[in-house]
Amino acid sequence: MKRKFNKFQIFSFTLLWVVLCYVVLMTAERIDGPVILTILFSGALVFIPLFKNFGKK
């Protein structure tokens, strides 16, 4: 049985994802298609499990 995430863990994952996206955007020479797709895919990998877990509570 999987443990459910608490609100602090969800907040921490979200904050870490935002910080990493900020670093990627600030260090990229250009913001083009691959950078945007990478951010969208990483967001999906982070937020889909969080929403599934949050919806079950």
All heavy atoms as atom14 arrays in JSON, in Angstrom:
{
  "sequence": "MKRKFNKFQIFSFTLLWVVLCYVVLMTAERIDGPVILTILFSGALVFIPLFKNFGKK",
  "atom14_mask": [
    [1, 1, 1, 1, 1, 1, 1, 1, 0, 0, 0, 0, 0, 0],
    [1, 1, 1, 1, 1, 1, 1, 1, 1, 0, 0, 0, 0, 0],
    [1, 1, 1, 1, 1, 1, 1, 1, 1, 1, 1, 0, 0, 0],
    [1, 1, 1, 1, 1, 1, 1, 1, 1, 0, 0, 0, 0, 0],
    [1, 1, 1, 1, 1, 1, 1, 1, 1, 1, 1, 0, 0, 0],
    [1, 1, 1, 1, 1, 1, 1, 1, 0, 0, 0, 0, 0, 0],
    [1, 1, 1, 1, 1, 1, 1, 1, 1, 0, 0, 0, 0, 0],
    [1, 1, 1, 1, 1, 1, 1, 1, 1, 1, 1, 0, 0, 0],
    [1, 1, 1, 1, 1, 1, 1, 1, 1, 0, 0, 0, 0, 0],
    [1, 1, 1, 1, 1, 1, 1, 1, 0, 0, 0, 0, 0, 0],
    [1, 1, 1, 1, 1, 1, 1, 1, 1, 1, 1, 0, 0, 0],
    [1, 1, 1, 1, 1, 1, 0, 0, 0, 0, 0, 0, 0, 0],
    [1, 1, 1, 1, 1, 1, 1, 1, 1, 1, 1, 0, 0, 0],
    [1, 1, 1, 1, 1, 1, 1, 0, 0, 0, 0, 0, 0, 0],
    [1, 1, 1, 1, 1, 1, 1, 1, 0, 0, 0, 0, 0, 0],
    [1, 1, 1, 1, 1, 1, 1, 1, 0, 0, 0, 0, 0, 0],
    [1, 1, 1, 1, 1, 1, 1, 1, 1, 1, 1, 1, 1, 1],
    [1, 1, 1, 1, 1, 1, 1, 0, 0, 0, 0, 0, 0, 0],
    [1, 1, 1, 1, 1, 1, 1, 0, 0, 0, 0, 0, 0, 0],
    [1, 1, 1, 1, 1, 1, 1, 1, 0, 0, 0, 0, 0, 0],
    [1, 1, 1, 1, 1, 1, 0, 0, 0, 0, 0, 0, 0, 0],
    [1, 1, 1, 1, 1, 1, 1, 1, 1, 1, 1, 1, 0, 0],
    [1, 1, 1, 1, 1, 1, 1, 0, 0, 0, 0, 0, 0, 0],
    [1, 1, 1, 1, 1, 1, 1, 0, 0, 0, 0, 0, 0, 0],
    [1, 1, 1, 1, 1, 1, 1, 1, 0, 0, 0, 0, 0, 0],
    [1, 1, 1, 1, 1, 1, 1, 1, 0, 0, 0, 0, 0, 0],
    [1, 1, 1, 1, 1, 1, 1, 0, 0, 0, 0, 0, 0, 0],
    [1, 1, 1, 1, 1, 0, 0, 0, 0, 0, 0, 0, 0, 0],
    [1, 1, 1, 1, 1, 1, 1, 1, 1, 0, 0, 0, 0, 0],
    [1, 1, 1, 1, 1, 1, 1, 1, 1, 1, 1, 0, 0, 0],
    [1, 1, 1, 1, 1, 1, 1, 1, 0, 0, 0, 0, 0, 0],
    [1, 1, 1, 1, 1, 1, 1, 1, 0, 0, 0, 0, 0, 0],
    [1, 1, 1, 1, 0, 0, 0, 0, 0, 0, 0, 0, 0, 0],
    [1, 1, 1, 1, 1, 1, 1, 0, 0, 0, 0, 0, 0, 0],
    [1, 1, 1, 1, 1, 1, 1, 0, 0, 0, 0, 0, 0, 0],
    [1, 1, 1, 1, 1, 1, 1, 1, 0, 0, 0, 0, 0, 0],
    [1, 1, 1, 1, 1, 1, 1, 1, 0, 0, 0, 0, 0, 0],
    [1, 1, 1, 1, 1, 1, 1, 0, 0, 0, 0, 0, 0, 0],
    [1, 1, 1, 1, 1, 1, 1, 1, 0, 0, 0, 0, 0, 0],
    [1, 1, 1, 1, 1, 1, 1, 1, 0, 0, 0, 0, 0, 0],
    [1, 1, 1, 1, 1, 1, 1, 1, 1, 1, 1, 0, 0, 0],
    [1, 1, 1, 1, 1, 1, 0, 0, 0, 0, 0, 0, 0, 0],
    [1, 1, 1, 1, 0, 0, 0, 0, 0, 0, 0, 0, 0, 0],
    [1, 1, 1, 1, 1, 0, 0, 0, 0, 0, 0, 0, 0, 0],
    [1, 1, 1, 1, 1, 1, 1, 1, 0, 0, 0, 0, 0, 0],
    [1, 1, 1, 1, 1, 1, 1, 0, 0, 0, 0, 0, 0, 0],
    [1, 1, 1, 1, 1, 1, 1, 1, 1, 1, 1, 0, 0, 0],
    [1, 1, 1, 1, 1, 1, 1, 1, 0, 0, 0, 0, 0, 0],
    [1, 1, 1, 1, 1, 1, 1, 0, 0, 0, 0, 0, 0, 0],
    [1, 1, 1, 1, 1, 1, 1, 1, 0, 0, 0, 0, 0, 0],
    [1, 1, 1, 1, 1, 1, 1, 1, 1, 1, 1, 0, 0, 0],
    [1, 1, 1, 1, 1, 1, 1, 1, 1, 0, 0, 0, 0, 0],
    [1, 1, 1, 1, 1, 1, 1, 1, 0, 0, 0, 0, 0, 0],
    [1, 1, 1, 1, 1, 1, 1, 1, 1, 1, 1, 0, 0, 0],
    [1, 1, 1, 1, 0, 0, 0, 0, 0, 0, 0, 0, 0, 0],
    [1, 1, 1, 1, 1, 1, 1, 1, 1, 0, 0, 0, 0, 0],
    [1, 1, 1, 1, 1, 1, 1, 1, 1, 0, 0, 0, 0, 0]
  ],
  "atom14_positions": [
    [[0.84, -1.17, 0.0], [0.0, 0.0, 0.0], [0.89, 1.25, 0.0], [1.83, 1.36, 0.75], [-0.89, -0.02, 1.24], [-1.8, 1.15, 1.34], [-2.7, 1.09, 2.89], [-4.34, 1.16, 2.29], [0.0, 0.0, 0.0], [0.0, 0.0, 0.0], [0.0, 0.0, 0.0], [0.0, 0.0, 0.0], [0.0, 0.0, 0.0], [0.0, 0.0, 0.0]],
    [[0.58, 2.16, -0.89], [1.37, 3.38, -1.0], [0.94, 4.39, 0.07], [-0.22, 4.47, 0.41], [1.13, 4.03, -2.35], [1.79, 3.35, -3.49], [1.6, 4.28, -4.64], [1.79, 3.89, -5.97], [1.49, 4.81, -6.99], [0.0, 0.0, 0.0], [0.0, 0.0, 0.0], [0.0, 0.0, 0.0], [0.0, 0.0, 0.0], [0.0, 0.0, 0.0]],
    [[1.93, 5.14, 0.54], [1.62, 6.23, 1.46], [1.12, 7.42, 0.65], [1.6, 7.68, -0.44], [2.87, 6.66, 2.21], [3.2, 5.8, 3.37], [4.38, 6.33, 4.14], [4.27, 7.75, 4.42], [5.3, 8.56, 4.54], [6.52, 8.11, 4.37], [5.13, 9.83, 4.81], [0.0, 0.0, 0.0], [0.0, 0.0, 0.0], [0.0, 0.0, 0.0]],
    [[0.18, 8.13, 1.21], [-0.32, 9.33, 0.55], [0.57, 10.51, 0.92], [1.13, 10.55, 2.0], [-1.76, 9.59, 0.97], [-2.69, 8.5, 0.49], [-4.11, 8.84, 0.77], [-4.97, 7.73, 0.22], [-6.37, 8.04, 0.33], [0.0, 0.0, 0.0], [0.0, 0.0, 0.0], [0.0, 0.0, 0.0], [0.0, 0.0, 0.0], [0.0, 0.0, 0.0]],
    [[0.69, 11.43, -0.01], [1.46, 12.64, 0.25], [0.67, 13.57, 1.16], [-0.54, 13.72, 1.0], [1.77, 13.39, -1.04], [2.64, 12.62, -2.0], [2.23, 12.41, -3.3], [3.86, 12.13, -1.61], [3.02, 11.72, -4.19], [4.67, 11.44, -2.49], [4.25, 11.24, -3.78], [0.0, 0.0, 0.0], [0.0, 0.0, 0.0], [0.0, 0.0, 0.0]],
    [[1.37, 14.21, 2.09], [0.69, 15.23, 2.88], [0.88, 16.58, 2.19], [1.58, 16.72, 1.2], [1.18, 15.23, 4.34], [2.66, 15.51, 4.45], [3.24, 16.19, 3.63], [3.28, 14.96, 5.48], [0.0, 0.0, 0.0], [0.0, 0.0, 0.0], [0.0, 0.0, 0.0], [0.0, 0.0, 0.0], [0.0, 0.0, 0.0], [0.0, 0.0, 0.0]],
    [[0.23, 17.61, 2.73], [0.26, 18.92, 2.07], [1.65, 19.52, 2.03], [2.02, 20.18, 1.06], [-0.7, 19.87, 2.78], [-2.14, 19.51, 2.54], [-3.08, 20.49, 3.19], [-4.51, 20.05, 2.94], [-5.47, 20.98, 3.51], [0.0, 0.0, 0.0], [0.0, 0.0, 0.0], [0.0, 0.0, 0.0], [0.0, 0.0, 0.0], [0.0, 0.0, 0.0]],
    [[2.45, 19.28, 3.06], [3.82, 19.8, 3.06], [4.65, 19.17, 1.95], [5.42, 19.85, 1.27], [4.49, 19.56, 4.42], [5.9, 20.04, 4.48], [6.19, 21.39, 4.54], [6.96, 19.13, 4.42], [7.5, 21.84, 4.57], [8.27, 19.57, 4.45], [8.54, 20.93, 4.53], [0.0, 0.0, 0.0], [0.0, 0.0, 0.0], [0.0, 0.0, 0.0]],
    [[4.5, 17.87, 1.73], [5.24, 17.2, 0.66], [4.81, 17.71, -0.71], [5.64, 17.94, -1.59], [5.05, 15.69, 0.74], [5.74, 15.06, 1.92], [5.37, 13.61, 2.08], [4.22, 13.22, 1.83], [6.32, 12.81, 2.52], [0.0, 0.0, 0.0], [0.0, 0.0, 0.0], [0.0, 0.0, 0.0], [0.0, 0.0, 0.0], [0.0, 0.0, 0.0]],
    [[3.51, 17.91, -0.9], [3.01, 18.43, -2.17], [3.57, 19.83, -2.41], [4.02, 20.16, -3.5], [1.47, 18.42, -2.18], [0.96, 16.97, -2.22], [0.92, 19.19, -3.38], [-0.52, 16.84, -2.04], [0.0, 0.0, 0.0], [0.0, 0.0, 0.0], [0.0, 0.0, 0.0], [0.0, 0.0, 0.0], [0.0, 0.0, 0.0], [0.0, 0.0, 0.0]],
    [[3.56, 20.66, -1.37], [4.11, 22.01, -1.48], [5.6, 21.95, -1.8], [6.09, 22.71, -2.64], [3.87, 22.78, -0.18], [4.5, 24.13, -0.16], [3.96, 25.19, -0.89], [5.65, 24.36, 0.56], [4.55, 26.44, -0.89], [6.26, 25.6, 0.58], [5.7, 26.65, -0.15], [0.0, 0.0, 0.0], [0.0, 0.0, 0.0], [0.0, 0.0, 0.0]],
    [[6.33, 21.05, -1.16], [7.77, 20.93, -1.39], [8.08, 20.5, -2.82], [8.98, 21.06, -3.46], [8.39, 19.94, -0.41], [8.21, 20.37, 0.9], [0.0, 0.0, 0.0], [0.0, 0.0, 0.0], [0.0, 0.0, 0.0], [0.0, 0.0, 0.0], [0.0, 0.0, 0.0], [0.0, 0.0, 0.0], [0.0, 0.0, 0.0], [0.0, 0.0, 0.0]],
    [[7.35, 19.51, -3.33], [7.56, 19.06, -4.71], [7.27, 20.18, -5.7], [8.01, 20.39, -6.66], [6.67, 17.86, -5.04], [7.08, 16.6, -4.34], [6.1, 15.73, -3.86], [8.4, 16.26, -4.16], [6.46, 14.56, -3.22], [8.76, 15.1, -3.51], [7.79, 14.25, -3.05], [0.0, 0.0, 0.0], [0.0, 0.0, 0.0], [0.0, 0.0, 0.0]],
    [[6.19, 20.92, -5.45], [5.82, 22.02, -6.34], [6.87, 23.12, -6.31], [7.27, 23.63, -7.36], [4.45, 22.59, -5.93], [3.49, 21.53, -5.94], [4.0, 23.68, -6.86], [0.0, 0.0, 0.0], [0.0, 0.0, 0.0], [0.0, 0.0, 0.0], [0.0, 0.0, 0.0], [0.0, 0.0, 0.0], [0.0, 0.0, 0.0], [0.0, 0.0, 0.0]],
    [[7.32, 23.48, -5.12], [8.34, 24.53, -5.0], [9.65, 24.11, -5.66], [10.28, 24.91, -6.38], [8.57, 24.87, -3.54], [9.51, 26.02, -3.25], [8.94, 27.32, -3.8], [9.74, 26.15, -1.76], [0.0, 0.0, 0.0], [0.0, 0.0, 0.0], [0.0, 0.0, 0.0], [0.0, 0.0, 0.0], [0.0, 0.0, 0.0], [0.0, 0.0, 0.0]],
    [[10.06, 22.87, -5.48], [11.28, 22.38, -6.11], [11.15, 22.41, -7.63], [12.08, 22.82, -8.33], [11.58, 20.96, -5.63], [12.81, 20.31, -6.24], [14.07, 21.09, -5.87], [12.93, 18.87, -5.77], [0.0, 0.0, 0.0], [0.0, 0.0, 0.0], [0.0, 0.0, 0.0], [0.0, 0.0, 0.0], [0.0, 0.0, 0.0], [0.0, 0.0, 0.0]],
    [[9.99, 22.01, -8.16], [9.78, 22.02, -9.6], [9.84, 23.45, -10.14], [10.46, 23.71, -11.17], [8.43, 21.38, -9.95], [8.18, 21.34, -11.41], [8.69, 20.46, -12.32], [7.36, 22.25, -12.15], [8.23, 20.77, -13.57], [7.42, 21.85, -13.49], [6.59, 23.35, -11.8], [6.72, 22.53, -14.49], [5.9, 24.02, -12.8], [5.98, 23.61, -14.13]],
    [[9.24, 24.4, -9.43], [9.26, 25.8, -9.86], [10.69, 26.34, -9.86], [11.1, 27.03, -10.8], [8.33, 26.66, -8.97], [8.56, 28.14, -9.21], [6.88, 26.3, -9.22], [0.0, 0.0, 0.0], [0.0, 0.0, 0.0], [0.0, 0.0, 0.0], [0.0, 0.0, 0.0], [0.0, 0.0, 0.0], [0.0, 0.0, 0.0], [0.0, 0.0, 0.0]],
    [[11.45, 26.02, -8.83], [12.85, 26.48, -8.76], [13.67, 25.89, -9.89], [14.46, 26.59, -10.55], [13.46, 26.14, -7.38], [14.96, 26.35, -7.38], [12.81, 26.96, -6.29], [0.0, 0.0, 0.0], [0.0, 0.0, 0.0], [0.0, 0.0, 0.0], [0.0, 0.0, 0.0], [0.0, 0.0, 0.0], [0.0, 0.0, 0.0], [0.0, 0.0, 0.0]],
    [[13.49, 24.62, -10.16], [14.24, 23.99, -11.26], [13.85, 24.57, -12.61], [14.71, 24.78, -13.47], [14.04, 22.47, -11.23], [14.69, 21.74, -10.07], [14.31, 20.27, -10.08], [16.19, 21.9, -10.11], [0.0, 0.0, 0.0], [0.0, 0.0, 0.0], [0.0, 0.0, 0.0], [0.0, 0.0, 0.0], [0.0, 0.0, 0.0], [0.0, 0.0, 0.0]],
    [[12.58, 24.85, -12.82], [12.15, 25.49, -14.07], [12.74, 26.89, -14.19], [13.17, 27.29, -15.28], [10.63, 25.57, -14.13], [9.86, 23.98, -14.45], [0.0, 0.0, 0.0], [0.0, 0.0, 0.0], [0.0, 0.0, 0.0], [0.0, 0.0, 0.0], [0.0, 0.0, 0.0], [0.0, 0.0, 0.0], [0.0, 0.0, 0.0], [0.0, 0.0, 0.0]],
    [[12.8, 27.61, -13.09], [13.41, 28.95, -13.11], [14.89, 28.86, -13.5], [15.36, 29.64, -14.33], [13.25, 29.6, -11.74], [13.94, 30.93, -11.62], [13.37, 32.07, -12.17], [15.16, 31.05, -10.97], [13.99, 33.3, -12.08], [15.79, 32.28, -10.87], [15.2, 33.39, -11.42], [15.83, 34.61, -11.33], [0.0, 0.0, 0.0], [0.0, 0.0, 0.0]],
    [[15.59, 27.9, -12.94], [17.01, 27.73, -13.27], [17.18, 27.39, -14.74], [18.05, 27.95, -15.43], [17.66, 26.65, -12.36], [19.04, 26.27, -12.86], [17.72, 27.13, -10.93], [0.0, 0.0, 0.0], [0.0, 0.0, 0.0], [0.0, 0.0, 0.0], [0.0, 0.0, 0.0], [0.0, 0.0, 0.0], [0.0, 0.0, 0.0], [0.0, 0.0, 0.0]],
    [[16.35, 26.51, -15.25], [16.45, 26.13, -16.67], [16.17, 27.33, -17.56], [16.88, 27.58, -18.53], [15.48, 24.97, -16.99], [15.33, 24.77, -18.48], [15.97, 23.69, -16.33], [0.0, 0.0, 0.0], [0.0, 0.0, 0.0], [0.0, 0.0, 0.0], [0.0, 0.0, 0.0], [0.0, 0.0, 0.0], [0.0, 0.0, 0.0], [0.0, 0.0, 0.0]],
    [[15.14, 28.1, -17.22], [14.78, 29.25, -18.06], [15.83, 30.36, -18.0], [16.07, 31.05, -18.99], [13.41, 29.79, -17.65], [12.23, 28.9, -18.03], [10.96, 29.45, -17.42], [12.1, 28.76, -19.52], [0.0, 0.0, 0.0], [0.0, 0.0, 0.0], [0.0, 0.0, 0.0], [0.0, 0.0, 0.0], [0.0, 0.0, 0.0], [0.0, 0.0, 0.0]],
    [[16.45, 30.54, -16.85], [17.44, 31.61, -16.72], [18.78, 31.23, -17.35], [19.53, 32.11, -17.76], [17.65, 31.98, -15.25], [16.47, 32.67, -14.62], [16.09, 34.22, -15.44], [14.48, 33.89, -16.11], [0.0, 0.0, 0.0], [0.0, 0.0, 0.0], [0.0, 0.0, 0.0], [0.0, 0.0, 0.0], [0.0, 0.0, 0.0], [0.0, 0.0, 0.0]],
    [[19.09, 29.95, -17.42], [20.37, 29.54, -17.99], [20.28, 29.19, -19.48], [21.31, 29.03, -20.12], [20.95, 28.33, -17.23], [20.03, 27.25, -17.29], [21.24, 28.7, -15.79], [0.0, 0.0, 0.0], [0.0, 0.0, 0.0], [0.0, 0.0, 0.0], [0.0, 0.0, 0.0], [0.0, 0.0, 0.0], [0.0, 0.0, 0.0], [0.0, 0.0, 0.0]],
    [[19.08, 29.09, -20.01], [18.93, 28.76, -21.43], [19.31, 29.97, -22.28], [18.97, 31.11, -21.96], [17.49, 28.34, -21.72], [0.0, 0.0, 0.0], [0.0, 0.0, 0.0], [0.0, 0.0, 0.0], [0.0, 0.0, 0.0], [0.0, 0.0, 0.0], [0.0, 0.0, 0.0], [0.0, 0.0, 0.0], [0.0, 0.0, 0.0], [0.0, 0.0, 0.0]],
    [[20.03, 29.7, -23.36], [20.4, 30.78, -24.26], [19.17, 31.32, -24.99], [19.02, 32.52, -25.16], [21.43, 30.29, -25.27], [22.78, 29.98, -24.66], [23.76, 29.49, -25.71], [23.5, 29.68, -26.92], [24.78, 28.93, -25.32], [0.0, 0.0, 0.0], [0.0, 0.0, 0.0], [0.0, 0.0, 0.0], [0.0, 0.0, 0.0], [0.0, 0.0, 0.0]],
    [[18.32, 30.39, -25.42], [17.07, 30.77, -26.08], [15.97, 29.91, -25.49], [16.18, 28.77, -25.11], [17.09, 30.47, -27.57], [18.2, 31.04, -28.34], [18.06, 30.7, -29.79], [18.19, 29.25, -29.98], [17.98, 28.63, -31.13], [17.59, 29.3, -32.17], [18.13, 27.33, -31.24], [0.0, 0.0, 0.0], [0.0, 0.0, 0.0], [0.0, 0.0, 0.0]],
    [[14.8, 30.47, -25.45], [13.64, 29.68, -25.03], [12.92, 29.28, -26.3], [12.22, 30.08, -26.93], [12.73, 30.5, -24.1], [13.5, 30.9, -22.86], [11.5, 29.69, -23.72], [12.76, 31.84, -21.94], [0.0, 0.0, 0.0], [0.0, 0.0, 0.0], [0.0, 0.0, 0.0], [0.0, 0.0, 0.0], [0.0, 0.0, 0.0], [0.0, 0.0, 0.0]],
    [[13.11, 28.02, -26.7], [12.52, 27.54, -27.93], [11.68, 26.29, -27.64], [11.42, 25.97, -26.48], [13.59, 27.28, -28.98], [14.72, 26.39, -28.48], [14.67, 25.99, -27.31], [15.63, 26.1, -29.27], [0.0, 0.0, 0.0], [0.0, 0.0, 0.0], [0.0, 0.0, 0.0], [0.0, 0.0, 0.0], [0.0, 0.0, 0.0], [0.0, 0.0, 0.0]],
    [[11.28, 25.61, -28.68], [10.39, 24.47, -28.56], [10.86, 23.37, -27.63], [10.09, 22.92, -26.76], [0.0, 0.0, 0.0], [0.0, 0.0, 0.0], [0.0, 0.0, 0.0], [0.0, 0.0, 0.0], [0.0, 0.0, 0.0], [0.0, 0.0, 0.0], [0.0, 0.0, 0.0], [0.0, 0.0, 0.0], [0.0, 0.0, 0.0], [0.0, 0.0, 0.0]],
    [[12.1, 22.87, -27.77], [12.54, 21.79, -26.89], [12.55, 22.18, -25.41], [12.22, 21.36, -24.55], [13.95, 21.48, -27.39], [13.95, 21.88, -28.81], [13.05, 23.07, -28.88], [0.0, 0.0, 0.0], [0.0, 0.0, 0.0], [0.0, 0.0, 0.0], [0.0, 0.0, 0.0], [0.0, 0.0, 0.0], [0.0, 0.0, 0.0], [0.0, 0.0, 0.0]],
    [[12.89, 23.41, -25.11], [12.9, 23.85, -23.7], [11.47, 23.87, -23.16], [11.2, 23.39, -22.06], [13.56, 25.24, -23.57], [13.42, 25.77, -22.15], [15.02, 25.17, -23.96], [0.0, 0.0, 0.0], [0.0, 0.0, 0.0], [0.0, 0.0, 0.0], [0.0, 0.0, 0.0], [0.0, 0.0, 0.0], [0.0, 0.0, 0.0], [0.0, 0.0, 0.0]],
    [[10.55, 24.39, -23.94], [9.15, 24.45, -23.5], [8.57, 23.05, -23.35], [7.88, 22.76, -22.37], [8.33, 25.3, -24.49], [8.79, 26.75, -24.42], [6.84, 25.21, -24.18], [8.21, 27.65, -25.48], [0.0, 0.0, 0.0], [0.0, 0.0, 0.0], [0.0, 0.0, 0.0], [0.0, 0.0, 0.0], [0.0, 0.0, 0.0], [0.0, 0.0, 0.0]],
    [[8.85, 22.17, -24.3], [8.36, 20.79, -24.2], [8.94, 20.07, -22.99], [8.24, 19.32, -22.31], [8.68, 20.01, -25.48], [7.8, 20.32, -26.67], [8.28, 19.55, -27.89], [6.36, 19.99, -26.38], [0.0, 0.0, 0.0], [0.0, 0.0, 0.0], [0.0, 0.0, 0.0], [0.0, 0.0, 0.0], [0.0, 0.0, 0.0], [0.0, 0.0, 0.0]],
    [[10.2, 20.3, -22.71], [10.82, 19.68, -21.54], [10.14, 20.14, -20.26], [9.87, 19.34, -19.36], [12.32, 20.03, -21.5], [12.93, 19.58, -22.71], [12.99, 19.4, -20.31], [0.0, 0.0, 0.0], [0.0, 0.0, 0.0], [0.0, 0.0, 0.0], [0.0, 0.0, 0.0], [0.0, 0.0, 0.0], [0.0, 0.0, 0.0], [0.0, 0.0, 0.0]],
    [[9.85, 21.43, -20.16], [9.17, 21.95, -18.97], [7.76, 21.37, -18.86], [7.31, 21.0, -17.77], [9.17, 23.49, -18.99], [10.59, 23.99, -18.77], [8.23, 24.05, -17.95], [10.76, 25.47, -18.91], [0.0, 0.0, 0.0], [0.0, 0.0, 0.0], [0.0, 0.0, 0.0], [0.0, 0.0, 0.0], [0.0, 0.0, 0.0], [0.0, 0.0, 0.0]],
    [[7.05, 21.29, -19.98], [5.69, 20.72, -19.95], [5.71, 19.25, -19.54], [4.88, 18.81, -18.72], [5.02, 20.89, -21.31], [4.65, 22.31, -21.69], [4.09, 22.35, -23.11], [3.63, 22.88, -20.72], [0.0, 0.0, 0.0], [0.0, 0.0, 0.0], [0.0, 0.0, 0.0], [0.0, 0.0, 0.0], [0.0, 0.0, 0.0], [0.0, 0.0, 0.0]],
    [[6.63, 18.47, -20.11], [6.71, 17.05, -19.76], [7.13, 16.85, -18.31], [6.61, 15.97, -17.62], [7.66, 16.3, -20.69], [7.11, 16.1, -22.08], [7.94, 16.19, -23.17], [5.77, 15.84, -22.3], [7.46, 16.01, -24.46], [5.27, 15.66, -23.57], [6.11, 15.74, -24.65], [0.0, 0.0, 0.0], [0.0, 0.0, 0.0], [0.0, 0.0, 0.0]],
    [[8.04, 17.68, -17.83], [8.46, 17.55, -16.43], [7.3, 17.93, -15.51], [7.11, 17.32, -14.46], [9.68, 18.41, -16.14], [9.37, 19.78, -16.18], [0.0, 0.0, 0.0], [0.0, 0.0, 0.0], [0.0, 0.0, 0.0], [0.0, 0.0, 0.0], [0.0, 0.0, 0.0], [0.0, 0.0, 0.0], [0.0, 0.0, 0.0], [0.0, 0.0, 0.0]],
    [[6.53, 18.93, -15.91], [5.36, 19.3, -15.12], [4.35, 18.17, -15.06], [3.75, 17.89, -14.02], [0.0, 0.0, 0.0], [0.0, 0.0, 0.0], [0.0, 0.0, 0.0], [0.0, 0.0, 0.0], [0.0, 0.0, 0.0], [0.0, 0.0, 0.0], [0.0, 0.0, 0.0], [0.0, 0.0, 0.0], [0.0, 0.0, 0.0], [0.0, 0.0, 0.0]],
    [[4.16, 17.49, -16.19], [3.24, 16.35, -16.2], [3.75, 15.24, -15.29], [2.97, 14.63, -14.54], [3.06, 15.84, -17.62], [0.0, 0.0, 0.0], [0.0, 0.0, 0.0], [0.0, 0.0, 0.0], [0.0, 0.0, 0.0], [0.0, 0.0, 0.0], [0.0, 0.0, 0.0], [0.0, 0.0, 0.0], [0.0, 0.0, 0.0], [0.0, 0.0, 0.0]],
    [[5.05, 14.97, -15.34], [5.61, 13.91, -14.49], [5.51, 14.25, -13.01], [5.41, 13.35, -12.17], [7.07, 13.67, -14.86], [7.31, 12.96, -16.19], [8.81, 12.92, -16.5], [6.76, 11.56, -16.16], [0.0, 0.0, 0.0], [0.0, 0.0, 0.0], [0.0, 0.0, 0.0], [0.0, 0.0, 0.0], [0.0, 0.0, 0.0], [0.0, 0.0, 0.0]],
    [[5.54, 15.53, -12.68], [5.45, 15.94, -11.28], [4.0, 16.02, -10.82], [3.63, 15.5, -9.77], [6.16, 17.28, -11.06], [5.87, 17.85, -9.68], [7.66, 17.12, -11.24], [0.0, 0.0, 0.0], [0.0, 0.0, 0.0], [0.0, 0.0, 0.0], [0.0, 0.0, 0.0], [0.0, 0.0, 0.0], [0.0, 0.0, 0.0], [0.0, 0.0, 0.0]],
    [[3.15, 16.67, -11.62], [1.82, 17.03, -11.12], [0.75, 15.96, -11.32], [-0.2, 15.92, -10.55], [1.37, 18.35, -11.74], [2.16, 19.5, -11.22], [3.02, 20.21, -12.04], [2.07, 19.87, -9.9], [3.76, 21.27, -11.56], [2.81, 20.93, -9.39], [3.65, 21.63, -10.23], [0.0, 0.0, 0.0], [0.0, 0.0, 0.0], [0.0, 0.0, 0.0]],
    [[0.87, 15.09, -12.3], [-0.15, 14.05, -12.47], [-0.21, 13.13, -11.25], [-1.29, 12.89, -10.71], [0.06, 13.28, -13.79], [-0.31, 14.17, -14.97], [-0.76, 12.0, -13.81], [-0.03, 13.59, -16.32], [0.0, 0.0, 0.0], [0.0, 0.0, 0.0], [0.0, 0.0, 0.0], [0.0, 0.0, 0.0], [0.0, 0.0, 0.0], [0.0, 0.0, 0.0]],
    [[0.91, 12.6, -10.76], [0.82, 11.79, -9.53], [0.33, 12.58, -8.31], [-0.39, 12.05, -7.48], [2.25, 11.3, -9.3], [2.91, 11.39, -10.61], [2.27, 12.54, -11.31], [0.0, 0.0, 0.0], [0.0, 0.0, 0.0], [0.0, 0.0, 0.0], [0.0, 0.0, 0.0], [0.0, 0.0, 0.0], [0.0, 0.0, 0.0], [0.0, 0.0, 0.0]],
    [[0.71, 13.85, -8.23], [0.26, 14.66, -7.1], [-1.25, 14.87, -7.16], [-1.93, 14.77, -6.13], [0.98, 16.0, -7.08], [2.47, 15.98, -6.74], [3.04, 17.38, -6.76], [2.72, 15.32, -5.4], [0.0, 0.0, 0.0], [0.0, 0.0, 0.0], [0.0, 0.0, 0.0], [0.0, 0.0, 0.0], [0.0, 0.0, 0.0], [0.0, 0.0, 0.0]],
    [[-1.79, 15.16, -8.34], [-3.23, 15.35, -8.47], [-3.99, 14.06, -8.2], [-5.05, 14.07, -7.58], [-3.6, 15.89, -9.84], [-3.29, 17.34, -10.02], [-2.75, 17.8, -11.2], [-3.54, 18.27, -9.02], [-2.45, 19.14, -11.39], [-3.25, 19.61, -9.18], [-2.71, 20.04, -10.37], [0.0, 0.0, 0.0], [0.0, 0.0, 0.0], [0.0, 0.0, 0.0]],
    [[-3.45, 12.94, -8.67], [-4.1, 11.65, -8.39], [-4.13, 11.37, -6.91], [-5.13, 10.92, -6.36], [-3.38, 10.52, -9.13], [-3.68, 10.47, -10.59], [-3.02, 9.26, -11.23], [-3.38, 9.15, -12.67], [-2.76, 7.98, -13.31], [0.0, 0.0, 0.0], [0.0, 0.0, 0.0], [0.0, 0.0, 0.0], [0.0, 0.0, 0.0], [0.0, 0.0, 0.0]],
    [[-3.03, 11.65, -6.24], [-2.95, 11.42, -4.81], [-3.85, 12.4, -4.05], [-4.53, 12.02, -3.11], [-1.51, 11.58, -4.33], [-1.31, 11.14, -2.91], [-2.1, 11.44, -2.04], [-0.23, 10.44, -2.68], [0.0, 0.0, 0.0], [0.0, 0.0, 0.0], [0.0, 0.0, 0.0], [0.0, 0.0, 0.0], [0.0, 0.0, 0.0], [0.0, 0.0, 0.0]],
    [[-3.86, 13.66, -4.46], [-4.65, 14.67, -3.78], [-6.14, 14.42, -3.99], [-6.94, 14.66, -3.09], [-4.28, 16.06, -4.3], [-4.87, 17.18, -3.5], [-4.43, 17.42, -2.21], [-5.86, 17.98, -4.03], [-4.96, 18.46, -1.46], [-6.39, 19.02, -3.3], [-5.94, 19.25, -2.02], [0.0, 0.0, 0.0], [0.0, 0.0, 0.0], [0.0, 0.0, 0.0]],
    [[-6.51, 13.88, -5.14], [-7.92, 13.61, -5.43], [-8.47, 12.46, -4.6], [-9.67, 12.38, -4.37], [0.0, 0.0, 0.0], [0.0, 0.0, 0.0], [0.0, 0.0, 0.0], [0.0, 0.0, 0.0], [0.0, 0.0, 0.0], [0.0, 0.0, 0.0], [0.0, 0.0, 0.0], [0.0, 0.0, 0.0], [0.0, 0.0, 0.0], [0.0, 0.0, 0.0]],
    [[-7.63, 11.55, -4.15], [-8.08, 10.41, -3.38], [-8.35, 10.75, -1.92], [-8.98, 9.99, -1.22], [-7.04, 9.29, -3.44], [-6.95, 8.66, -4.8], [-5.93, 7.54, -4.81], [-5.81, 6.95, -6.2], [-4.8, 5.89, -6.24], [0.0, 0.0, 0.0], [0.0, 0.0, 0.0], [0.0, 0.0, 0.0], [0.0, 0.0, 0.0], [0.0, 0.0, 0.0]],
    [[-7.87, 11.89, -1.46], [-8.07, 12.27, -0.05], [-9.5, 12.73, 0.18], [-10.15, 13.27, -0.6], [-7.09, 13.36, 0.37], [-5.71, 12.83, 0.56], [-4.83, 13.9, 1.15], [-3.47, 13.32, 1.44], [-2.58, 14.26, 2.05], [0.0, 0.0, 0.0], [0.0, 0.0, 0.0], [0.0, 0.0, 0.0], [0.0, 0.0, 0.0], [0.0, 0.0, 0.0]]
  ]
}
